[in-house]
Structures are given as C-alpha cells and as structure tokens.
C-alpha cells in the first residue's frame, strides 16, 4: 500500500502534465493565438451583423407584403401587382419575397393578363415548389391561366399534377381535370377523376354533382 502511495506521489498527475504542456505551447505561440482569437471575434461579429441584416430584411418584406396584400384585398389589382413585383425583386431571399411571385400571378390573372400570370406561376413553381399547399395553389391557378389562353392540353396536364397532390385544392383540381377530360373526349379519365373526388368525401352538393356525371353502374348504391 505504501509502495503504491509512494509511486503515486512520485509519478506526475496526467492533468498537471497536459496543463503544463499546454501552457508552454501557448507561450511559444502567443502570436498565433492572438490572431486566431481575433478571427473568432471577427467571425462572431460578422455572423451577428448578417443575422441583424436578415432580421431587418424580413421585417421590411413583411410590411411590404402587408401593404400589397391590402391593395389586393381591396381589388386594386394593378397597384398590388406592382407592389408584389417590387417585393419579389428587392427581397428575393425572404419568404415574403418568394410568396410575392405567387401573388403577382394572382394580381395579373385578376387583371385578365393570363400570359403574365402563367409566367409568374411557372417562375414560382420552378424556384419555390417545396410546400405542397402553395404548389397545389400555384398549379390550379396556372391551369386557369393556361385555359384562358386556349391551351386546354397544358391546363389539363397541370390540373392532373395538382390533383395528384394531397392538399386543400385536390377536389378543385380533380373536378377541373374531369371537366377538361370530358371536353377533350377522354371519358375514362373524367370518370376516374370523379371517382377520386367521391373518395375524398366532398360536401353533399359536390357529391351530388359528381354522381350525376358518372354512369349509373359507377354510382355508389343508395344508403
């Protein structure tokens, strides 16, 4: 026991050894440590400045979107469209800047500019299409613009994409796809879309509307 105690007292503690080595190394590399510390402080300052700038941009974009959205709600579509265009241009890295592209499409569609609206919706879908809700909304409105331009084939394909998504505009997209399918003579595709609408458990009015457009044998039994 005493031998072990003597050995313990004789051998240096590992923590003491490493602390001593670290201290010696620091003395030999004071310049490097000062430079590294300065770089670290500078990095923290830059990160803080960027965060502050991002917060200010988000705040400004939010206010700009509120102003534009107020004009849109008041049916001032032309001024609203210009506001949304400026917002998308000036704050492209913010969520409101991205959403402004979608609302610019809405504004142009309300003004009867189907060509401009289609371009805005396609830009939005190309750049920002991760959220199912807004993607489906953009697709249904793009199909509306395409149909107004007389491109029924493109509108039908766009509605098919929208109807394949599990979102709040699924029934609307399926009904539009069924309507255009019937118009182009694709009865089978129309019936399939109507059955999908029924599977979504729509409201009573929509259910009755769909059932009247299905063959008798395809309608669900009463009760």
C-alpha positions as CSV (number, residue, x, y, z in Angstrom):
1,X,0.0,0.0,0.0
2,X,2.8,2.4,1.0
3,X,4.7,1.5,-2.2
4,X,1.6,2.4,-4.3
5,X,1.3,5.7,-2.4
6,X,5.0,6.4,-3.0
7,X,4.6,5.6,-6.7
8,X,1.5,7.9,-6.9
9,X,3.4,10.7,-5.3
10,X,6.4,10.2,-7.5
11,X,4.6,10.0,-10.8
12,X,3.2,13.3,-12.1
13,X,-0.6,13.7,-12.4
14,X,-1.7,13.4,-16.1
15,X,-3.8,16.6,-15.9
16,X,-0.9,18.5,-14.5
17,X,1.3,17.2,-17.2
18,X,-1.0,18.2,-20.0
19,X,-1.8,21.6,-18.4
20,X,1.9,22.3,-18.2
21,X,2.5,21.3,-21.8
22,X,-0.5,23.5,-22.9
23,X,0.9,26.4,-21.0
24,X,4.3,26.0,-22.6
25,X,2.8,25.7,-26.1
26,X,0.7,28.8,-25.5
27,X,3.8,30.8,-24.5
28,X,5.6,29.7,-27.7
29,X,2.6,30.5,-29.9
30,X,1.2,33.7,-28.4
31,X,1.1,35.5,-31.8
32,X,-0.9,32.7,-33.4
33,X,-3.3,32.5,-30.6
34,X,-3.9,36.3,-30.7
35,X,-4.6,36.0,-34.5
36,X,-6.9,33.1,-34.0
37,X,-8.8,34.9,-31.3
38,X,-9.2,37.9,-33.5
39,X,-10.5,35.8,-36.3
40,X,-13.0,34.2,-33.9
41,X,-14.2,37.5,-32.7
42,X,-14.5,38.8,-36.2
43,X,-16.5,35.7,-37.2
44,X,-18.9,36.3,-34.3
45,X,-19.3,39.9,-35.3
46,X,-20.0,39.1,-39.0
47,X,-22.5,36.4,-38.0
48,X,-24.3,38.9,-35.7
49,X,-24.3,41.5,-38.4
50,X,-25.7,39.1,-41.0
51,X,-28.4,38.0,-38.6
52,X,-29.3,41.6,-37.8
53,X,-29.5,42.3,-41.6
54,X,-31.6,39.3,-42.3
55,X,-34.0,40.2,-39.5
56,X,-34.3,43.8,-40.8
57,X,-35.0,42.5,-44.4
58,X,-37.6,40.0,-43.1
59,X,-39.3,42.8,-41.2
60,X,-39.3,45.2,-44.2
61,X,-40.5,42.4,-46.5
62,X,-43.3,41.6,-44.1
63,X,-44.5,45.2,-44.1
64,X,-44.3,45.4,-47.9
65,X,-46.3,42.3,-48.3
66,X,-48.9,43.6,-45.9
67,X,-49.3,46.8,-47.9
68,X,-49.5,44.9,-51.2
69,X,-51.9,42.3,-49.8
70,X,-54.2,45.1,-48.5
71,X,-54.4,46.6,-52.1
72,X,-55.1,43.1,-53.5
73,X,-57.9,42.5,-51.0
74,X,-59.4,45.9,-52.0
75,X,-59.5,44.8,-55.7
76,X,-56.7,47.2,-56.6
77,X,-55.0,44.5,-58.7
78,X,-52.8,46.7,-60.8
79,X,-51.1,48.6,-57.9
80,X,-50.9,45.4,-55.9
81,X,-49.2,43.6,-58.8
82,X,-46.5,46.3,-59.0
83,X,-46.0,46.1,-55.2
84,X,-45.6,42.3,-55.3
85,X,-43.2,42.7,-58.2
86,X,-41.1,45.1,-56.3
87,X,-41.2,43.0,-53.2
88,X,-40.0,39.9,-55.1
89,X,-37.2,41.9,-56.7
90,X,-36.0,43.7,-53.5
91,X,-36.3,40.8,-51.1
92,X,-35.7,37.6,-53.0
93,X,-34.2,35.8,-50.1
94,X,-37.1,36.2,-47.8
95,X,-40.3,34.0,-47.5
96,X,-42.4,37.1,-48.3
97,X,-40.3,37.8,-51.4
98,X,-40.9,34.3,-52.7
99,X,-44.6,34.4,-51.9
100,X,-44.8,37.8,-53.7
101,X,-44.2,36.0,-57.0
102,X,-47.3,33.8,-56.5
103,X,-49.4,36.8,-55.6
104,X,-48.1,38.7,-58.6
105,X,-49.6,35.9,-60.6
106,X,-52.9,36.3,-58.8
107,X,-52.9,40.0,-59.5
108,X,-52.2,39.6,-63.2
109,X,-54.8,36.9,-63.5
110,X,-57.4,39.2,-61.9
111,X,-56.5,41.8,-64.4
112,X,-57.0,39.4,-67.3
113,X,-53.4,39.1,-68.2
114,X,-53.3,35.3,-68.5
115,X,-49.9,35.3,-70.2
116,X,-48.2,37.3,-67.5
117,X,-50.0,35.3,-64.8
118,X,-48.9,32.0,-66.3
119,X,-45.3,33.2,-66.4
120,X,-45.4,34.2,-62.8
121,X,-46.8,30.9,-61.7
122,X,-44.3,29.0,-63.7
123,X,-41.5,31.1,-62.2
124,X,-42.8,30.4,-58.7
125,X,-43.1,26.6,-59.3
126,X,-39.6,26.5,-60.8
127,X,-37.9,28.3,-57.9
128,X,-40.1,27.6,-54.9
129,X,-42.1,24.4,-55.1
130,X,-41.4,22.6,-51.8
131,X,-44.5,23.4,-49.9
132,X,-47.4,21.2,-51.1
133,X,-50.1,23.7,-50.2
134,X,-48.7,26.6,-52.2
135,X,-47.5,24.3,-55.0
136,X,-51.0,23.0,-55.5
137,X,-52.4,26.5,-55.3
138,X,-50.0,27.7,-58.0
139,X,-50.8,24.7,-60.2
140,X,-54.5,25.2,-60.1
141,X,-54.1,28.9,-60.9
142,X,-51.6,28.2,-63.6
143,X,-54.2,25.8,-65.2
144,X,-56.7,28.6,-65.1
145,X,-54.4,30.9,-66.9
146,X,-53.5,28.2,-69.5
147,X,-57.2,27.5,-70.1
148,X,-57.8,31.2,-70.6
149,X,-55.0,31.2,-73.2
150,X,-56.7,28.4,-75.0
151,X,-54.1,25.8,-74.2
152,X,-56.5,23.1,-72.9
153,X,-54.0,20.3,-73.2
154,X,-51.5,22.1,-71.0
155,X,-54.2,23.1,-68.5
156,X,-55.4,19.5,-68.2
157,X,-51.9,18.3,-67.6
158,X,-51.3,20.9,-65.0
159,X,-54.6,20.0,-63.2
160,X,-53.5,16.4,-63.2
161,X,-50.4,17.4,-61.4
162,X,-52.4,19.4,-58.9
163,X,-54.9,16.6,-58.3
164,X,-52.1,14.1,-57.5
165,X,-51.0,16.2,-54.5
166,X,-52.6,15.7,-51.1
167,X,-53.6,19.3,-50.4
168,X,-56.6,21.5,-49.8
169,X,-57.2,22.1,-53.6
170,X,-57.3,18.5,-54.5
171,X,-61.0,18.3,-55.2
172,X,-61.0,21.5,-57.2
173,X,-58.1,20.2,-59.3
174,X,-59.8,16.8,-59.9
175,X,-63.1,18.5,-60.9
176,X,-61.2,20.7,-63.3
177,X,-59.3,17.8,-64.7
178,X,-62.5,15.8,-65.1
179,X,-64.2,18.7,-66.9
180,X,-61.4,19.2,-69.4
181,X,-61.1,15.5,-69.9
182,X,-64.7,15.3,-70.9
183,X,-64.3,18.3,-73.2
184,X,-61.4,16.6,-75.0
185,X,-63.3,13.3,-75.3
186,X,-61.4,11.4,-72.6
187,X,-64.4,9.9,-70.8
188,X,-62.4,7.3,-69.0
189,X,-60.1,9.8,-67.4
190,X,-63.0,12.0,-66.5
191,X,-64.8,9.2,-64.7
192,X,-61.7,8.2,-62.9
193,X,-61.2,11.7,-61.6
194,X,-64.9,11.9,-60.5
195,X,-64.4,8.6,-58.5
196,X,-61.4,10.1,-56.8
197,X,-63.5,13.2,-55.9
198,X,-66.1,10.9,-54.2
199,X,-63.3,9.1,-52.4
200,X,-62.3,12.5,-50.9
201,X,-65.7,12.6,-49.1
202,X,-66.8,16.0,-50.5
203,X,-69.7,18.1,-49.4
204,X,-73.2,17.0,-50.3
205,X,-73.6,19.4,-53.2
206,X,-70.3,18.3,-54.8
207,X,-71.1,14.7,-54.2
208,X,-74.5,15.0,-56.0
209,X,-72.8,17.0,-58.8
210,X,-70.3,14.2,-59.4
211,X,-72.8,11.3,-59.1
212,X,-74.9,12.9,-61.9
213,X,-71.9,12.8,-64.1
214,X,-71.0,9.1,-63.6
215,X,-72.6,6.2,-65.4
216,X,-75.4,4.5,-63.4
217,X,-73.3,1.4,-62.7
218,X,-70.5,3.6,-61.4
219,X,-72.6,5.4,-58.8
220,X,-72.5,4.1,-55.2
221,X,-75.6,2.3,-54.0
222,X,-78.1,4.3,-52.0
223,X,-77.9,4.0,-48.3
